[in-house]
């Protein structure tokens, strides 16, 4: 099946955007890991369940920041 010029352009742009997004997320992941360790340690004083939710929140919020930049 042959793709049209517009379809090829859209697919190329999508691949380029996903590559850039993945590269940014990989770059920022050590920072997210460090922050999540601190959040886990702090919230673990209150509750283990809350600490796990805090770590998930750090990664979700960090992912949103990467997407918006």
PDB file of N, CA, C and O in Angstrom:
ATOM      1  N   UNK A   1       0.843  -1.170   0.000  1.00  0.00           N
ATOM      2  CA  UNK A   1       0.000   0.000   0.000  1.00  0.00           C
ATOM      3  C   UNK A   1       0.895   1.242   0.000  1.00  0.00           C
ATOM      4  O   UNK A   1       1.821   1.360   0.802  1.00  0.00           O
ATOM      5  N   UNK A   2       0.600   2.142  -0.899  1.00  0.00           N
ATOM      6  CA  UNK A   2       1.414   3.340  -1.067  1.00  0.00           C
ATOM      7  C   UNK A   2       0.811   4.493  -0.265  1.00  0.00           C
ATOM      8  O   UNK A   2      -0.392   4.746  -0.323  1.00  0.00           O
ATOM      9  N   UNK A   3       1.672   5.188   0.485  1.00  0.00           N
ATOM     10  CA  UNK A   3       1.218   6.324   1.273  1.00  0.00           C
ATOM     11  C   UNK A   3       1.379   7.593   0.455  1.00  0.00           C
ATOM     12  O   UNK A   3       2.295   7.714  -0.358  1.00  0.00           O
ATOM     13  N   UNK A   4       0.482   8.527   0.682  1.00  0.00           N
ATOM     14  CA  UNK A   4       0.557   9.805   0.003  1.00  0.00           C
ATOM     15  C   UNK A   4       1.599  10.707   0.639  1.00  0.00           C
ATOM     16  O   UNK A   4       2.151  10.404   1.697  1.00  0.00           O
ATOM     17  N   UNK A   5       1.850  11.811  -0.024  1.00  0.00           N
ATOM     18  CA  UNK A   5       2.860  12.768   0.451  1.00  0.00           C
ATOM     19  C   UNK A   5       2.450  13.350   1.804  1.00  0.00           C
ATOM     20  O   UNK A   5       3.285  13.497   2.696  1.00  0.00           O
ATOM     21  N   UNK A   6       1.179  13.677   1.956  1.00  0.00           N
ATOM     22  CA  UNK A   6       0.698  14.263   3.209  1.00  0.00           C
ATOM     23  C   UNK A   6       0.810  13.243   4.346  1.00  0.00           C
ATOM     24  O   UNK A   6       1.225  13.586   5.453  1.00  0.00           O
ATOM     25  N   UNK A   7       0.444  12.007   4.071  1.00  0.00           N
ATOM     26  CA  UNK A   7       0.518  10.961   5.091  1.00  0.00           C
ATOM     27  C   UNK A   7       1.963  10.727   5.512  1.00  0.00           C
ATOM     28  O   UNK A   7       2.245  10.577   6.701  1.00  0.00           O
ATOM     29  N   UNK A   8       2.874  10.695   4.555  1.00  0.00           N
ATOM     30  CA  UNK A   8       4.297  10.526   4.878  1.00  0.00           C
ATOM     31  C   UNK A   8       4.792  11.679   5.732  1.00  0.00           C
ATOM     32  O   UNK A   8       5.565  11.470   6.667  1.00  0.00           O
ATOM     33  N   UNK A   9       4.358  12.888   5.424  1.00  0.00           N
ATOM     34  CA  UNK A   9       4.788  14.064   6.182  1.00  0.00           C
ATOM     35  C   UNK A   9       4.272  13.979   7.621  1.00  0.00           C
ATOM     36  O   UNK A   9       5.009  14.257   8.567  1.00  0.00           O
ATOM     37  N   UNK A  10       2.990  13.589   7.780  1.00  0.00           N
ATOM     38  CA  UNK A  10       2.400  13.488   9.117  1.00  0.00           C
ATOM     39  C   UNK A  10       3.098  12.409   9.935  1.00  0.00           C
ATOM     40  O   UNK A  10       3.404  12.621  11.108  1.00  0.00           O
ATOM     41  N   UNK A  11       3.351  11.254   9.324  1.00  0.00           N
ATOM     42  CA  UNK A  11       4.029  10.162  10.022  1.00  0.00           C
ATOM     43  C   UNK A  11       5.450  10.580  10.408  1.00  0.00           C
ATOM     44  O   UNK A  11       5.904  10.270  11.510  1.00  0.00           O
ATOM     45  N   UNK A  12       6.146  11.271   9.524  1.00  0.00           N
ATOM     46  CA  UNK A  12       7.500  11.742   9.820  1.00  0.00           C
ATOM     47  C   UNK A  12       7.529  12.714  10.976  1.00  0.00           C
ATOM     48  O   UNK A  12       8.404  12.641  11.839  1.00  0.00           O
ATOM     49  N   UNK A  13       6.564  13.632  10.994  1.00  0.00           N
ATOM     50  CA  UNK A  13       6.500  14.601  12.089  1.00  0.00           C
ATOM     51  C   UNK A  13       6.167  13.920  13.416  1.00  0.00           C
ATOM     52  O   UNK A  13       6.705  14.286  14.460  1.00  0.00           O
ATOM     53  N   UNK A  14       5.278  12.927  13.369  1.00  0.00           N
ATOM     54  CA  UNK A  14       4.909  12.209  14.596  1.00  0.00           C
ATOM     55  C   UNK A  14       6.104  11.434  15.146  1.00  0.00           C
ATOM     56  O   UNK A  14       6.342  11.430  16.354  1.00  0.00           O
ATOM     57  N   UNK A  15       6.853  10.781  14.265  1.00  0.00           N
ATOM     58  CA  UNK A  15       8.036  10.040  14.705  1.00  0.00           C
ATOM     59  C   UNK A  15       9.074  10.989  15.299  1.00  0.00           C
ATOM     60  O   UNK A  15       9.695  10.680  16.316  1.00  0.00           O
ATOM     61  N   UNK A  16       9.256  12.130  14.667  1.00  0.00           N
ATOM     62  CA  UNK A  16      10.221  13.116  15.168  1.00  0.00           C
ATOM     63  C   UNK A  16       9.806  13.645  16.529  1.00  0.00           C
ATOM     64  O   UNK A  16      10.639  13.799  17.423  1.00  0.00           O
ATOM     65  N   UNK A  17       8.522  13.923  16.687  1.00  0.00           N
ATOM     66  CA  UNK A  17       8.017  14.429  17.970  1.00  0.00           C
ATOM     67  C   UNK A  17       8.142  13.402  19.084  1.00  0.00           C
ATOM     68  O   UNK A  17       8.515  13.747  20.205  1.00  0.00           O
ATOM     69  N   UNK A  18       7.834  12.147  18.789  1.00  0.00           N
ATOM     70  CA  UNK A  18       7.946  11.095  19.805  1.00  0.00           C
ATOM     71  C   UNK A  18       9.405  10.875  20.206  1.00  0.00           C
ATOM     72  O   UNK A  18       9.706  10.635  21.375  1.00  0.00           O
ATOM     73  N   UNK A  19      10.299  10.958  19.234  1.00  0.00           N
ATOM     74  CA  UNK A  19      11.723  10.807  19.529  1.00  0.00           C
ATOM     75  C   UNK A  19      12.207  11.924  20.452  1.00  0.00           C
ATOM     76  O   UNK A  19      12.932  11.672  21.415  1.00  0.00           O
ATOM     77  N   UNK A  20      11.803  13.153  20.155  1.00  0.00           N
ATOM     78  CA  UNK A  20      12.189  14.282  20.999  1.00  0.00           C
ATOM     79  C   UNK A  20      11.611  14.149  22.408  1.00  0.00           C
ATOM     80  O   UNK A  20      12.293  14.426  23.395  1.00  0.00           O
ATOM     81  N   UNK A  21      10.357  13.727  22.491  1.00  0.00           N
ATOM     82  CA  UNK A  21       9.713  13.565  23.786  1.00  0.00           C
ATOM     83  C   UNK A  21      10.399  12.487  24.610  1.00  0.00           C
ATOM     84  O   UNK A  21      10.630  12.670  25.805  1.00  0.00           O
ATOM     85  N   UNK A  22      10.722  11.374  23.984  1.00  0.00           N
ATOM     86  CA  UNK A  22      11.402  10.290  24.691  1.00  0.00           C
ATOM     87  C   UNK A  22      12.796  10.726  25.153  1.00  0.00           C
ATOM     88  O   UNK A  22      13.214  10.392  26.262  1.00  0.00           O
ATOM     89  N   UNK A  23      13.513  11.467  24.310  1.00  0.00           N
ATOM     90  CA  UNK A  23      14.842  11.939  24.689  1.00  0.00           C
ATOM     91  C   UNK A  23      14.767  12.886  25.887  1.00  0.00           C
ATOM     92  O   UNK A  23      15.605  12.815  26.787  1.00  0.00           O
ATOM     93  N   UNK A  24      13.777  13.764  25.902  1.00  0.00           N
ATOM     94  CA  UNK A  24      13.622  14.686  27.035  1.00  0.00           C
ATOM     95  C   UNK A  24      13.268  13.937  28.311  1.00  0.00           C
ATOM     96  O   UNK A  24      13.787  14.252  29.381  1.00  0.00           O
ATOM     97  N   UNK A  25      12.384  12.942  28.204  1.00  0.00           N
ATOM     98  CA  UNK A  25      11.985  12.181  29.391  1.00  0.00           C
ATOM     99  C   UNK A  25      13.162  11.389  29.942  1.00  0.00           C
ATOM    100  O   UNK A  25      13.327  11.294  31.158  1.00  0.00           O
ATOM    101  N   UNK A  26      13.982  10.820  29.062  1.00  0.00           N
ATOM    102  CA  UNK A  26      15.169  10.082  29.515  1.00  0.00           C
ATOM    103  C   UNK A  26      16.153  11.034  30.189  1.00  0.00           C
ATOM    104  O   UNK A  26      16.788  10.678  31.181  1.00  0.00           O
ATOM    105  N   UNK A  27      16.273  12.227  29.656  1.00  0.00           N
ATOM    106  CA  UNK A  27      17.185  13.216  30.237  1.00  0.00           C
ATOM    107  C   UNK A  27      16.754  13.625  31.638  1.00  0.00           C
ATOM    108  O   UNK A  27      17.596  13.818  32.515  1.00  0.00           O
ATOM    109  N   UNK A  28      15.468  13.755  31.852  1.00  0.00           N
ATOM    110  CA  UNK A  28      14.963  14.253  33.124  1.00  0.00           C
ATOM    111  C   UNK A  28      14.700  13.131  34.138  1.00  0.00           C
ATOM    112  O   UNK A  28      14.446  13.415  35.308  1.00  0.00           O
ATOM    113  N   UNK A  29      14.757  11.879  33.715  1.00  0.00           N
ATOM    114  CA  UNK A  29      14.423  10.775  34.618  1.00  0.00           C
ATOM    115  C   UNK A  29      15.338  10.674  35.854  1.00  0.00           C
ATOM    116  O   UNK A  29      14.833  10.333  36.923  1.00  0.00           O
ATOM    117  N   UNK A  30      16.651  10.949  35.773  1.00  0.00           N
ATOM    118  CA  UNK A  30      17.437  10.914  37.020  1.00  0.00           C
ATOM    119  C   UNK A  30      16.960  11.936  38.056  1.00  0.00           C
ATOM    120  O   UNK A  30      16.992  11.665  39.256  1.00  0.00           O
ATOM    121  N   UNK A  31      16.530  13.082  37.604  1.00  0.00           N
ATOM    122  CA  UNK A  31      15.998  14.087  38.515  1.00  0.00           C
ATOM    123  C   UNK A  31      14.691  13.607  39.136  1.00  0.00           C
ATOM    124  O   UNK A  31      14.458  13.791  40.331  1.00  0.00           O
ATOM    125  N   UNK A  32      13.845  12.995  38.323  1.00  0.00           N
ATOM    126  CA  UNK A  32      12.581  12.474  38.845  1.00  0.00           C
ATOM    127  C   UNK A  32      12.823  11.367  39.869  1.00  0.00           C
ATOM    128  O   UNK A  32      12.110  11.281  40.869  1.00  0.00           O
ATOM    129  N   UNK A  33      13.812  10.530  39.628  1.00  0.00           N
ATOM    130  CA  UNK A  33      14.130   9.462  40.571  1.00  0.00           C
ATOM    131  C   UNK A  33      14.592  10.059  41.904  1.00  0.00           C
ATOM    132  O   UNK A  33      14.168   9.612  42.970  1.00  0.00           O
ATOM    133  N   UNK A  34      15.452  11.060  41.839  1.00  0.00           N
ATOM    134  CA  UNK A  34      15.937  11.706  43.063  1.00  0.00           C
ATOM    135  C   UNK A  34      14.820  12.357  43.851  1.00  0.00           C
ATOM    136  O   UNK A  34      14.747  12.206  45.070  1.00  0.00           O
ATOM    137  N   UNK A  35      13.954  13.076  43.168  1.00  0.00           N
ATOM    138  CA  UNK A  35      12.835  13.732  43.848  1.00  0.00           C
ATOM    139  C   UNK A  35      11.881  12.691  44.421  1.00  0.00           C
ATOM    140  O   UNK A  35      11.371  12.855  45.529  1.00  0.00           O
ATOM    141  N   UNK A  36      11.640  11.620  43.671  1.00  0.00           N
ATOM    142  CA  UNK A  36      10.705  10.606  44.165  1.00  0.00           C
ATOM    143  C   UNK A  36      11.253   9.877  45.389  1.00  0.00           C
ATOM    144  O   UNK A  36      10.480   9.477  46.260  1.00  0.00           O
ATOM    145  N   UNK A  37      12.564   9.699  45.471  1.00  0.00           N
ATOM    146  CA  UNK A  37      13.157   9.097  46.676  1.00  0.00           C
ATOM    147  C   UNK A  37      12.910   9.996  47.885  1.00  0.00           C
ATOM    148  O   UNK A  37      12.555   9.518  48.963  1.00  0.00           O
ATOM    149  N   UNK A  38      13.100  11.294  47.696  1.00  0.00           N
ATOM    150  CA  UNK A  38      12.843  12.233  48.787  1.00  0.00           C
ATOM    151  C   UNK A  38      11.380  12.264  49.192  1.00  0.00           C
ATOM    152  O   UNK A  38      11.062  12.293  50.381  1.00  0.00           O
ATOM    153  N   UNK A  39      10.494  12.258  48.215  1.00  0.00           N
ATOM    154  CA  UNK A  39       9.062  12.260  48.505  1.00  0.00           C
ATOM    155  C   UNK A  39       8.669  10.982  49.230  1.00  0.00           C
ATOM    156  O   UNK A  39       7.892  11.019  50.184  1.00  0.00           O
ATOM    157  N   UNK A  40       9.206   9.848  48.776  1.00  0.00           N
ATOM    158  CA  UNK A  40       8.890   8.566  49.418  1.00  0.00           C
ATOM    159  C   UNK A  40       9.359   8.554  50.874  1.00  0.00           C
ATOM    160  O   UNK A  40       8.635   8.123  51.770  1.00  0.00           O
ATOM    161  N   UNK A  41      10.587   9.036  51.090  1.00  0.00           N
ATOM    162  CA  UNK A  41      11.122   9.049  52.453  1.00  0.00           C
ATOM    163  C   UNK A  41      10.302   9.968  53.359  1.00  0.00           C
ATOM    164  O   UNK A  41      10.036   9.632  54.513  1.00  0.00           O
ATOM    165  N   UNK A  42       9.904  11.119  52.836  1.00  0.00           N
ATOM    166  CA  UNK A  42       9.136  12.077  53.642  1.00  0.00           C
ATOM    167  C   UNK A  42       7.733  11.556  53.946  1.00  0.00           C
ATOM    168  O   UNK A  42       7.276  11.612  55.087  1.00  0.00           O
ATOM    169  N   UNK A  43       7.052  11.047  52.908  1.00  0.00           N
ATOM    170  CA  UNK A  43       5.672  10.601  53.112  1.00  0.00           C
ATOM    171  C   UNK A  43       5.587   9.250  53.812  1.00  0.00           C
ATOM    172  O   UNK A  43       4.544   8.902  54.366  1.00  0.00           O
ATOM    173  N   UNK A  44       6.675   8.488  53.791  1.00  0.00           N
ATOM    174  CA  UNK A  44       6.685   7.190  54.454  1.00  0.00           C
ATOM    175  C   UNK A  44       6.588   7.352  55.972  1.00  0.00           C
ATOM    176  O   UNK A  44       6.212   6.416  56.678  1.00  0.00           O
ATOM    177  N   UNK A  45       6.930   8.548  56.471  1.00  0.00           N
ATOM    178  CA  UNK A  45       6.773   8.812  57.902  1.00  0.00           C
ATOM    179  C   UNK A  45       5.305   8.813  58.299  1.00  0.00           C
ATOM    180  O   UNK A  45       4.968   8.553  59.455  1.00  0.00           O
ATOM    181  N   UNK A  46       4.437   9.104  57.346  1.00  0.00           N
ATOM    182  CA  UNK A  46       3.006   9.160  57.617  1.00  0.00           C
ATOM    183  C   UNK A  46       2.335   7.838  57.260  1.00  0.00           C
ATOM    184  O   UNK A  46       1.650   7.233  58.084  1.00  0.00           O
ATOM    185  N   UNK A  47       2.546   7.395  56.003  1.00  0.00           N
ATOM    186  CA  UNK A  47       1.857   6.200  55.538  1.00  0.00           C
ATOM    187  C   UNK A  47       2.578   5.626  54.319  1.00  0.00           C
ATOM    188  O   UNK A  47       3.023   6.372  53.446  1.00  0.00           O
ATOM    189  N   UNK A  48       2.692   4.288  54.263  1.00  0.00           N
ATOM    190  CA  UNK A  48       3.335   3.658  53.108  1.00  0.00           C
ATOM    191  C   UNK A  48       2.511   3.838  51.844  1.00  0.00           C
ATOM    192  O   UNK A  48       3.064   4.066  50.767  1.00  0.00           O
ATOM    193  N   UNK A  49       1.212   3.738  51.966  1.00  0.00           N
ATOM    194  CA  UNK A  49       0.338   3.920  50.805  1.00  0.00           C
ATOM    195  C   UNK A  49       0.445   5.328  50.248  1.00  0.00           C
ATOM    196  O   UNK A  49       0.491   5.527  49.034  1.00  0.00           O
ATOM    197  N   UNK A  50       0.484   6.299  51.146  1.00  0.00           N
ATOM    198  CA  UNK A  50       0.635   7.694  50.722  1.00  0.00           C
ATOM    199  C   UNK A  50       1.988   7.912  50.070  1.00  0.00           C
ATOM    200  O   UNK A  50       2.098   8.686  49.120  1.00  0.00           O
ATOM    201  N   UNK A  51       3.018   7.242  50.565  1.00  0.00           N
ATOM    202  CA  UNK A  51       4.350   7.365  49.983  1.00  0.00           C
ATOM    203  C   UNK A  51       4.366   6.830  48.550  1.00  0.00           C
ATOM    204  O   UNK A  51       4.970   7.436  47.665  1.00  0.00           O
ATOM    205  N   UNK A  52       3.706   5.701  48.323  1.00  0.00           N
ATOM    206  CA  UNK A  52       3.642   5.136  46.973  1.00  0.00           C
ATOM    207  C   UNK A  52       2.872   6.061  46.037  1.00  0.00           C
ATOM    208  O   UNK A  52       3.271   6.258  44.889  1.00  0.00           O
ATOM    209  N   UNK A  53       1.783   6.620  46.518  1.00  0.00           N
ATOM    210  CA  UNK A  53       1.022   7.572  45.705  1.00  0.00           C
ATOM    211  C   UNK A  53       1.845   8.824  45.401  1.00  0.00           C
ATOM    212  O   UNK A  53       1.733   9.396  44.317  1.00  0.00           O
ATOM    213  N   UNK A  54       2.660   9.242  46.346  1.00  0.00           N
ATOM    214  CA  UNK A  54       3.521  10.401  46.129  1.00  0.00           C
ATOM    215  C   UNK A  54       4.538  10.153  45.030  1.00  0.00           C
ATOM    216  O   UNK A  54       4.793  11.037  44.212  1.00  0.00           O
ATOM    217  N   UNK A  55       5.123   8.961  45.000  1.00  0.00           N
ATOM    218  CA  UNK A  55       6.090   8.615  43.954  1.00  0.00           C
ATOM    219  C   UNK A  55       5.403   8.580  42.594  1.00  0.00           C
ATOM    220  O   UNK A  55       5.942   9.082  41.607  1.00  0.00           O
ATOM    221  N   UNK A  56       4.220   7.990  42.544  1.00  0.00           N
ATOM    222  CA  UNK A  56       3.465   7.967  41.287  1.00  0.00           C
ATOM    223  C   UNK A  56       3.141   9.387  40.844  1.00  0.00           C
ATOM    224  O   UNK A  56       3.228   9.708  39.659  1.00  0.00           O
ATOM    225  N   UNK A  57       2.770  10.229  41.791  1.00  0.00           N
ATOM    226  CA  UNK A  57       2.473  11.624  41.478  1.00  0.00           C
ATOM    227  C   UNK A  57       3.673  12.378  40.939  1.00  0.00           C
ATOM    228  O   UNK A  57       3.542  13.194  40.027  1.00  0.00           O
ATOM    229  N   UNK A  58       4.846  12.106  41.501  1.00  0.00           N
ATOM    230  CA  UNK A  58       6.063  12.766  41.014  1.00  0.00           C
ATOM    231  C   UNK A  58       6.310  12.410  39.549  1.00  0.00           C
ATOM    232  O   UNK A  58       6.621  13.283  38.739  1.00  0.00           O
ATOM    233  N   UNK A  59       6.172  11.137  39.214  1.00  0.00           N
ATOM    234  CA  UNK A  59       6.427  10.728  37.836  1.00  0.00           C
ATOM    235  C   UNK A  59       5.342  11.234  36.881  1.00  0.00           C
ATOM    236  O   UNK A  59       5.649  11.604  35.748  1.00  0.00           O
ATOM    237  N   UNK A  60       4.086  11.257  37.317  1.00  0.00           N
ATOM    238  CA  UNK A  60       3.024  11.800  36.463  1.00  0.00           C
ATOM    239  C   UNK A  60       3.208  13.295  36.236  1.00  0.00           C
ATOM    240  O   UNK A  60       3.098  13.778  35.109  1.00  0.00           O
ATOM    241  N   UNK A  61       3.488  14.020  37.305  1.00  0.00           N
ATOM    242  CA  UNK A  61       3.679  15.471  37.185  1.00  0.00           C
ATOM    243  C   UNK A  61       4.936  15.779  36.361  1.00  0.00           C
ATOM    244  O   UNK A  61       4.932  16.696  35.541  1.00  0.00           O
ATOM    245  N   UNK A  62       5.999  15.019  36.578  1.00  0.00           N
ATOM    246  CA  UNK A  62       7.207  15.212  35.774  1.00  0.00           C
ATOM    247  C   UNK A  62       6.970  14.922  34.312  1.00  0.00           C
ATOM    248  O   UNK A  62       7.493  15.619  33.443  1.00  0.00           O
ATOM    249  N   UNK A  63       6.176  13.889  34.031  1.00  0.00           N
ATOM    250  CA  UNK A  63       5.828  13.590  32.642  1.00  0.00           C
ATOM    251  C   UNK A  63       5.039  14.700  31.996  1.00  0.00           C
ATOM    252  O   UNK A  63       5.244  15.022  30.825  1.00  0.00           O
ATOM    253  N   UNK A  64       4.122  15.296  32.769  1.00  0.00           N
ATOM    254  CA  UNK A  64       3.345  16.418  32.228  1.00  0.00           C
ATOM    255  C   UNK A  64       4.239  17.624  31.945  1.00  0.00           C
ATOM    256  O   UNK A  64       4.041  18.331  30.958  1.00  0.00           O
ATOM    257  N   UNK A  65       5.208  17.850  32.804  1.00  0.00           N
ATOM    258  CA  UNK A  65       6.129  18.972  32.582  1.00  0.00           C
ATOM    259  C   UNK A  65       6.950  18.736  31.328  1.00  0.00           C
ATOM    260  O   UNK A  65       7.170  19.664  30.550  1.00  0.00           O
ATOM    261  N   UNK A  66       7.411  17.501  31.119  1.00  0.00           N
ATOM    262  CA  UNK A  66       8.186  17.176  29.920  1.00  0.00           C
ATOM    263  C   UNK A  66       7.336  17.378  28.680  1.00  0.00           C
ATOM    264  O   UNK A  66       7.829  17.886  27.673  1.00  0.00           O
ATOM    265  N   UNK A  67       6.071  16.992  28.733  1.00  0.00           N
ATOM    266  CA  UNK A  67       5.194  17.133  27.566  1.00  0.00           C
ATOM    267  C   UNK A  67       4.947  18.600  27.232  1.00  0.00           C
ATOM    268  O   UNK A  67       4.893  18.964  26.057  1.00  0.00           O
ATOM    269  N   UNK A  68       4.798  19.444  28.245  1.00  0.00           N
ATOM    270  CA  UNK A  68       4.472  20.851  27.987  1.00  0.00           C
ATOM    271  C   UNK A  68       5.682  21.664  27.540  1.00  0.00           C
ATOM    272  O   UNK A  68       5.521  22.747  26.977  1.00  0.00           O
ATOM    273  N   UNK A  69       6.874  21.167  27.779  1.00  0.00           N
ATOM    274  CA  UNK A  69       8.057  21.935  27.343  1.00  0.00           C
ATOM    275  C   UNK A  69       8.390  21.617  25.960  1.00  0.00           C
ATOM    276  O   UNK A  69       9.351  22.160  25.416  1.00  0.00           O
TER     277      UNK A  69
END
